[in-house]
Amino acid sequence: MPRGWAQRGTDAPVLRSPTMATVTFHGACGVVTGSSTRLDWGERSVLVDCGMYQGSDELEQRNWAPFPYAPARLAAVVVTHAHLDHTGLLPRLVAEGYSGPIYCTGPSRGLISLVLQDAGRLQEEGARYARQKGYSRHPEPKPLYTEADARRALKLLRPLPFDEDRELFPGVRFRFTRAGHLLGAASVEVTGKGSDGEARTWCFSGDVGRYGVPILKDPEPPPTPPAALLLESTYGDRRHPQEDAAEALGKIITETYARGGMVIIPAFALGRTQEILYHLSHLVEAGRLDPKTVFLDSPMAINATQLYDKAEAEHDEEFDALAVDPLGDGRFQRCRTVEQSKALNTRGEPAVIVASSGMANGGRVVHHLLHRLGDPRSSVVFSGYQAEGTRGRALLDGAETVAIQGQTVWVKAHIHQLSSLSAHADRDELLRWCRALPGPPQRIFLNHGEDPARKALAAAIADELGWPRPVLPLTGEAFPW
């Protein structure tokens, strides 16, 4: 173990000199959302991700907690990808004084713009609705941040290419490497002097994507042997089914159409929607699905799909070889307006509706669930991670009723989960990604996972790779750099 490091024997952090280089975990510890980690060199600090907590009311209340550092004193922010659980608190950070650069990859720039402006708009709408209905605990409910705050944050974005070393400040450099999880998603290497004066590299995996899935290139291992690895663990305790996603989806659609029902697919606007469209396009090409019965009902997902379609440098060979563009404007029906979305709720003929949000806690999909969950002919298909406390998790756990817009809705529709469509690497893929690193790390930390997943992955890393047993940091813990 390098000089200046200490082995943690308990969950209590060891007190350090205020000038010692340290890493502090501010989020996604024992949960999947809220990613945020701070690196300190004396008076200079860098934040890797500034994510929003999503899920239960208790988790989302954490978004209102004071930042445990002064935003104005941060030297830089580096974000791994555009999802809200990695970027969603950037507007609040800027509103509270941060004015430095926010580094992201080039392909992430457009997606971050979409999600942050939408998040600010929803925050304002939520506060306005709470004020009108009087259900807030506060006499004058305020948004967490506004759309104007989001636009101010976007002005600080500094997009950079993959695989190029850049300086954060003298003596500290960083580099993005493709992570495969989402358009523009990256792992981040940060290299700087430790407390002992020796240079060392920390590798932040970000969210690691799948291998061999369509549209985007596979995850690529960072090129430098890391002294320390901070690894996500979302699916660290399970293996995704080895099923043909298009075939599984096609079977559900065929059976649902035969009953005369609707197929509702709650889907994250970024990443998951585009992969679903890819598989639906294969069903169209096979003559198993009429494209006129497929509706993409999400303005953000429509805009994100256009960004995916234009990002040709990020497409894999499988996508480039297609004769028909599955993400093109003319492929499926697109609902931009509220009126187009509402019309789907009065439709009598079978159809596939792809709508956000992916955990069914908000967005247009909530209205479709209100109208279709009670219909035994219909199906709801979940394709991604469902956080504890979300409506999606409740449905997958077999809830007989769910509350939607103040109404109790009985669940009669067929509920399905297609884990093969997950954008997160599973246990074996995370180990594969680790094996591809140019050398074993001297220290490993697991975040971005619930504790059962973190513990299972920690055991697999120690037992199967023979690497040091990973640390499972708690929120607020600091470790020497």
Secondary structure, 3 states (H helix, E strand, C coil): CCCCCCCCCCCCCCCCCCCCCEEEECCCCECCCCCCEEEEECCEEEEECCCCCCCCHHHHHHHHCCCCCCHHHEEEEECCCCCHHHHCCHHHHHHCCCCCCEEEECCHHHHHHHHHHHHHHHHHHHHHHHHHHCCCCCCCCCCCCCHHHHHHHHCCEEEECCCCCEEEECCEEEEEEECECCCCCEEEEEEEECCCCCEEEEEECCCECCCCCCCECCCCCCCCCCCEEEEECCECCCCCCCCCHHHHHHHHHHHHHHHCCCEEEECCCCCHHHHHHHHHHHHHHCCCCCHHHEEECCHHHHHHHHHHHHCHHHECHHHHCCCCCCCCCCCCEECCCHHHHHHHCCCCCCCEEEECCCCCCCCCHHHHHHHHCCCCCCEEEECCCCCCCCHHHHHHCCCCEEEECCEEEECCCEEEECHHHCCCCEHHHHHHHHHCCCCCCCEEEEECCEHHHHHHHHHHHHHHCCCCCCECCCCCCEEEC
